[in-house]
Amino acid sequence: MKKLYKVSIKPHRLLLVLALVFSTHLCWSQDMNVSGKVTSGDDGMGIPGALVAVKGTTNSVATDIDGNYTISAPLNAVLQFSFIGYQSQEVTVTGNTVNVVLQEESQELNEVVIVGYGAQRKEAVTGSVVSIKGDAIREVPAPNITQALQGRLAGVEINQTSSQPGASMQIRIRGARSLTASNNPLIVLDGIPFPGSLTDISTDDIKSIDVLKDASATAIYGSRGANGVILITTNRGTLGQKAKFTYSSYYGVRNVFSDYPMMGAAKYAKLRADAGMFSNGIDESDDINTDWQDLFYRTGTVENHHFNVSGGSATGSYSFSTTYYKDEGVIPLQDYERFSLVSSLDQQIGNYVRVGFNTNNNYSITNGSTLGTYGVLSMSPLANPYNEDGSWKRTVSMPLDEQWVYSRDIMNNLGDSFLDQNKAFASYNTVYGEVKIPGVEGLKYRLNLGGNIRMSTGGTYTGEGVFSTNPDTPSIATINNSFNSNWAVENILSYDRTFGGKHTINAIALYSAQENFFNSSSISAREIPSDAFQFFNLGQAQGEVTINPANQSYQKSGLVSYMGRLMYSYDDRYMVSATFRSDASSRLAPGHQWHSYPAVSAGWNIANESFMNGLDEISLLKLRVGYGETSNQAVDPYKTLGLLSTRPYNFGGDFVTGYYVSELPNPNLGWEFSKTWNYGLDFGLFNNRLSGTLEYYVQNTNNVLLGVNLPPTAGVGSYTANIGETQNKGFELSLNGLILDNPNGVTWSAGFNLYSNKNKLTALASGQQEDEANWWFVGKPINVIYDYNRLGLWQEGDPYLDILEPGGNVGMIKVEYTGDYNEDGTPTRAIGPDDRQVLDVNPDFQGGFNTNVNYKNFDLGIVGGFQSGGILISTLYGSTGYLNMLNGRRGNVDVDYWTPENTDARYPKPGGITSGDNPKYGSTLSYFDASYVKIRTITLGYTFNQDFIKKVGIDKLRLYTTVQNAFVLYSPYHKETGLDPEPNSYGNQNAAVTDTYQSRLLTVGTNTPATRTFMLGLNLTF
């Protein structure tokens, strides 16, 4: 053994060995400067802002604008290269130069999706999330996000509620679920809940929008996300990017899509003769044919200018933008104007701290929102608006009515005698600080602070005699003001780590608090001494000054929340996400303010299993299932306290104000909550040239927050309680395909989505089966019409007319009889209120489509939408609009009515049996098939050759032309009327009678007419 270990080393050789070892150690451990360039494998261009890190250390840098970098690292160290949208690489340092080419990842699989308090690769998402990028949103030049999103996202229904400039739209994610509480989704802007209006956000500033639809995805936002969550991420600067300037602009002209279809003189004179009820008024003559709409409308204009500068250093980035938008409507004195200023800053401080802020500020002016078209449409075409000398008449007289004359010239000359204006300023601000916890890789703490305010002030002034037949009608003015503030604090602890290359863990713990404050007031006055005062000094009013208590408001509410979420993924094959959240709301009763709810979802990436090897046609095949609970506390504050109303009364000869209880308190008012199951299949075929998602969901909502009506004997009108249940269920399909991939310079892509939502009311208070006053019926959808079912018109020879319609006439509206019959087959009674039926207004399905074709420098994009089934309510044709009275009293819509020579008409005999001033059952004439296919936008663009424009310092120059609201391909309503088949009003707006339909229903009324817009645009980067 001793011989085996015997070694003879001479002293000078030992010293040489030690010297070699020591020098080698120095070579291996001493840092040196390593430089190189990171380029894209797609085009060979440098990638700015790519991250270069020394593996196992906190040492990292970002590449500059050209993709170059320099970092200090020892020999044989491993450098990690990464950038969003590219496959990461690791390279061992063998010298002073390391160049890397990054290959693009599959966009479909590795697209980053914002999921709330974090992001995931799309491949790893287990909840129901749908996303759209800012560039796709801007394919539809629009003043606000909602108009740009219509028909683009499956399960996200966006409906127009007003056609006026600057109007917001109604958003429903997977349908309505609550009866009187809010059904609006939560908006989150750059990580902080957004209390403002979506009209305050310019589409030019949007980087991406992610919509969380099912409870497993929305539970992280608790009660605020009960109706879905829309996450808006704005543009930010890029690390290592030199200053980049962009300017985008468009200008367009708006024309009326189609005039409201009113009768011309010849048809109207015949109608009056057929009705036999009225003769011409003193200003009417059969040889006059006045087109009142042509005298009233103007050509509107729209323009938008957006300027942005962004960039960054190796450790920070910035972005500043300003936008000006103006929309002049086709109705005189009606317009919307907005100024926006948006900025963000992100800065790395050392290796552990990152701070930043985002601010979104805007100032808007809205004019003419109280103006409509009823006064124009109700004018007789036989009336002459001119005096003998060619001047305008002030009023015209018809058989029973005298009306003020509307024209664009008269409106434009009103000057100070009319003003309808609202000015609003909003500022939405977020500040954050983020700290990496030293010694624990992947552990971070983040503090989000949000502070928002929105103030509006405005009013109306109508001078003496304006819009009135009496020139001495006193002037009247109203002012209104509102102030809305919101603050939020979020403390977030997150842990994100991958172990062994296969186990990925993301954990989040959150504590947050927020408070909302709202105050509004309104005052009106009569007999303003001068038009110059308008509504700016009501103290000078010589008439009555009114402060109505019902028009004053004060609200303050708060929410405290705790939340935890864990997401785990194994080998990109098996994913699970679990969330638990607790919320406490000040809006609810003590003892009922806290509510906790869980959510869990799981996914299986089948395409990544070994048994799928060899099936190259399948790029993605993932099954998802999720269950979650969410809650809703979206009732006005103080509902637990009840409500007092005022009433003036005579006391000893003096008028004083008394108070009475109009709404009872409810000390047990608690949370409305929903339970949702979601099932999804994500797939990608042929290297994701065809990809899509199919989902099915069922959502049950319990303890519905509802105002319960009380009998008159109670002495109190109502109280708010947790009663009732609703259910939503439906399916969604999204498809995206790359049809042509650059053969001969042609690229063609297309997208399609289809979805259907069916909801129903499954229970009401105390076992009730119906609430007729609110049109709620157990087993029926939330939004319905309660009315007669029109079958057609009574004809000669039809049996039982004298029984079912005593005193009725041939040619009157025939509705369905639901009563009993005698043995001989005769009806047992006349048609009455018991024959009204529940009519479902909801479509069978709806969706949208888009396509883009690129050929060399040209691009063509088309965006459209469609709807099948449902009922469109057009008050123009029904009894609430007073424009289809069929008696010749006022202007009448152009309809095909019954005469002895025209018995197969849709509309009843003029002058027949009536109910009030309208044909009996005239409300049933409002209902049309709501189906349509509509091309919303067609855009043709040209991008100039970069070699040409770079000589003048321009990186990109694109010119385009766009047609908005191009045309309707199929719509029974459009075919008959020529009108846009989309609604423009709520049920209690823009009709002569506003209490017939429930306010929640959407209708086509006498609002600003729909328009078609032709635009020219420019995109410039330098």
C-alpha positions, 0 to 999 in steps of 0.5 A: 500500500505504501508503494501505491502512494509514494510520489517523488516531487522535487521542490522547483517542480512543486512551485511550478505546479502551484503557480499554474494552478493559481494563474488558471484560477485567476483566468477563470474567476476574473470578470471581463467585458463581454460585448455583442449584438442581439438580432432577430432571426426574422429580419436580422435587425437588432432587438432593442431592450432585450435582456442579457443576464449572467445566470445565477447572479443579479447582473443584467443589462438591456440592449441599446436601440441597435441591439448592442450590449456590454456586460461584465462576466467571467470566462465560462459564465452562462449568459441568458438572452431573452425578449418578449415574443422570442425564444430565450437562449443561453450561451457560454462565454468563451471570449470577449464577443458573444453575438446571438440570434433570437428566433420568434416564438409561435405568436399564438402559443407564447403570446403574453396574456394579462390575467390580473396582478400578473401575466401568463403565456397564452398556452398556460392560461386555464381561465376564460380570457380573450385578448386583443392587441392595440393595433387590431383595435385601431383597425377601427378608427373610433373615439372610444374603446367600446366602438372599436371592440364591437363584434371583436371578442366572443362573449363580449356584447357591446350595444349602442345606447346613443348615437350622439357624438361622445356617447358611451356604450353598454357592455355585457360580458356573458349576458346580464345576471342581476336585476337592479344591481349593476351588470357593468364589468370592472374596468382595470387601467394599468393595474388599478380599478378604473372608476371613469368612463371608457370615453375618457380613454383614447384608443391611440394609447392602448397596448392591449385589452384582456377580458376575463370572463369566467369566475375562475379568472375574475375571482382575483378581483372579487366583488368588483369582477362579478360581471367580468373584468376588462384589463386595459394596458396602455403603451409604455416606453422600451428599455434601451430605445432611443427617442421615437416619435409617432404621429397619427391622424385622421379626418372624415366627413359624416353623412346620415346613414339613412333619413328616417323614412317619413312620408312625402307629400303625395303619400301623406295627402293620400293617407290623410284622405284615406283616414278621413279625419283631418283636413289641411291646416292654414300652413299646409297645401297639397302642392307643397312637399317639404323635406324637413330632415333635409332642411335640418341635418348638416354634414358632420366632421370627425378628426383625431390627432395623436402625438407620442414620444417614447424611449428608454435607457438601459434601466428605464423607459418613458412614454408621453402622448397627447391626443385631440379628438373632435366629432361634429354631429349631423344635428346642428349644435351637437358635438363632442371634443376631447383633449388627452394627455397620457404619460408613463415612466418606469425606472430600475434603481439598482438591482432590486428596486423598480418604480414608476407611474402612469397618468391619464388626463382628459378634458372633454366638452359635450354640446347638444346632448338634449337635442333630438329629431322628434320635432322635425319628424312630426312635421307635416310634409304639406307645411310650408316653412317659408313666408311669402318674402322667403324668410323662415316662419317661426311656427307652422300650423297643422290640423291640431298642432302648431310647431316651432320650425326646426332648420339648421339655419335657425339652429345656427342663428340661435346664438346665446338664446340656447346652450346645452353643454357639459364640461368634464375633467378627469385625471386617473393616476397610478404610482407603483414601487416594486422590490425584489427580495434579496436572497429569495429568487422570484420573490417580489413586493409591489405597492400600487397607489391609485388616485382618480378624480372626475369633475363635470359641470354644465347645464342647459339654457333655453331662451324666451320662446325658443322651441316653443309655439308661444313667443312669450314662453319664459326662459329656463336654465339648469345647472348641474355639477358632479365630483367623483373621486377614488383612491386605492391601495394594493399591497402585493407579494408575489413569487414566480419561480421555475424548478428543474425546468418543469415545475413553474410556481406563481403565487400572489398574496394581496391586501387592498383597500379603496374608497369612492366618493360621489357628489352631485347637485342640480338647480333650475331657474326661470325667467333669466333676464338676459340671454347673455347670462345663459346658465352661468348666474341663476341668482339673477333669475326673476322667476322661480329657482328650484332645488329639487332634493331628488336631483342632489346626491352624496355617496361614499363607500369603501371596500377592503379585500384579502386575496391569495392565488396559486398557479402551478404548471408541470412541464407545460402539460398540466396546469392548475390555478386556485384563488381565494378572496374575501371582500368587505363592503360598506354598502351592505348591512353590518354582519353581512359585509364580509363575503369569501369565495373560492375559484379553481381551474385546471388545464391539460395540454394534450398536444405536449404529451408524448403520445401526440408525437408525430402528429405535427398537424396539431400545434395546440390541444388544451382542455380547460375546466374552471369553477368559481364564485363571485359576488356583487355589491353594486347597489347604491350606498345607504340602501340599508338605511332606507330612504326619505322623500319630500313633499310640500304641504300647506301648514297654517297658510304657509307651504312647508316641506315634509318628509315621508318614508319612501323606501324601508331600511333593510338591516339584513342586506347582503351579497348577491353571489354567482357560481360558475362552471366553465369548460374550454378547448383551445386548439391550433392546427398546421403550425397554428395557421388555424387556431381557436377556442370553444367554450361552454359555461353555466352561471347561477346567481343567487340572493339577487339584489332587488328593489321589492315593491310593497302593497299600497297598504304598507304605506311605503313603496319598496325596499331593497333585499336579497331575493331571486335567482337567475341563470346564464349559460352559453357557448362561444367560438373563436377562430383565427386563420392565416390563409395565405402566408406570403406567396407572391407577396400576398398575406391573408388572415381572417378572424371569426367569433360566434357566441350565444347567451341564454339567461332566465329568471329562476326565482323571485321573492316569496315564491312569486312567479311574476312581477308584471310591473317590472316585466320579470317572469320566472322561467323567462329571460331578464329582458323581455317585452310584455305585450300582445302577439301580433298575428297580422290584420283582420280581413273580410270573412275572418271569423269571430271579429265581433266577439274578439274585437267588439266595435272593431273593423276590418283592417285593424291589428289582429293579435293572438287570443289565448283564452278558452273556446266554447263547444261550438268553437267560438271564443268565450270572451273578447281579447283583453289584458290577459292575452298579453304574452312574454316576448323574448328580445334576446338574439339566438346568437351573434358575433363578428368577423375581420379579415386583412389582406396585404400585397406588397405595400398595400393592405386591406382590412374589413371588420363586421358583425352579425346577429341572428334573431331577437326583437328590435324595438323601433318606437318610430313605428309603434304607439309610443313614438306618435309618428305612426298614428295613421290618421294624418294629424302629424308627420307619419313614417312611410308604411304600407297600410291596409286599404280595400285594394291593398289587403296584404299590407303589414300596417292597419287601416288609417282612421280605424279603431284606436287606443288614444291617438294610435291604432289599437294594439299599435305598440305591436308595430314596434317589433321587428326581427333584429337580425343583421349582418353589417360591415362596420369598417373597410380600410385600404392603406399603403405603406411607403417603401422604407428605403425611400422615406428613410432618406428624409429621416422617417422610419414609417409612413402609411396613408389609409382611407376608411369607410365606417358603418359601410353597409348592411348586408341582411336585416329585415328592419333595414330592408323595410326602413333603410335604417341602421338596425342597431339601437340608439336609445334606452326604453325611456328615451327618445319617444313621445311616451317614455313609460311604456318600455322598461328603461333597461331595454334598448330601442331605436328612437328619435335620437341623432340618426346613424351616420356613415363616415369617410375618412383619410388617415396618416401614421408616421414614425420618425 
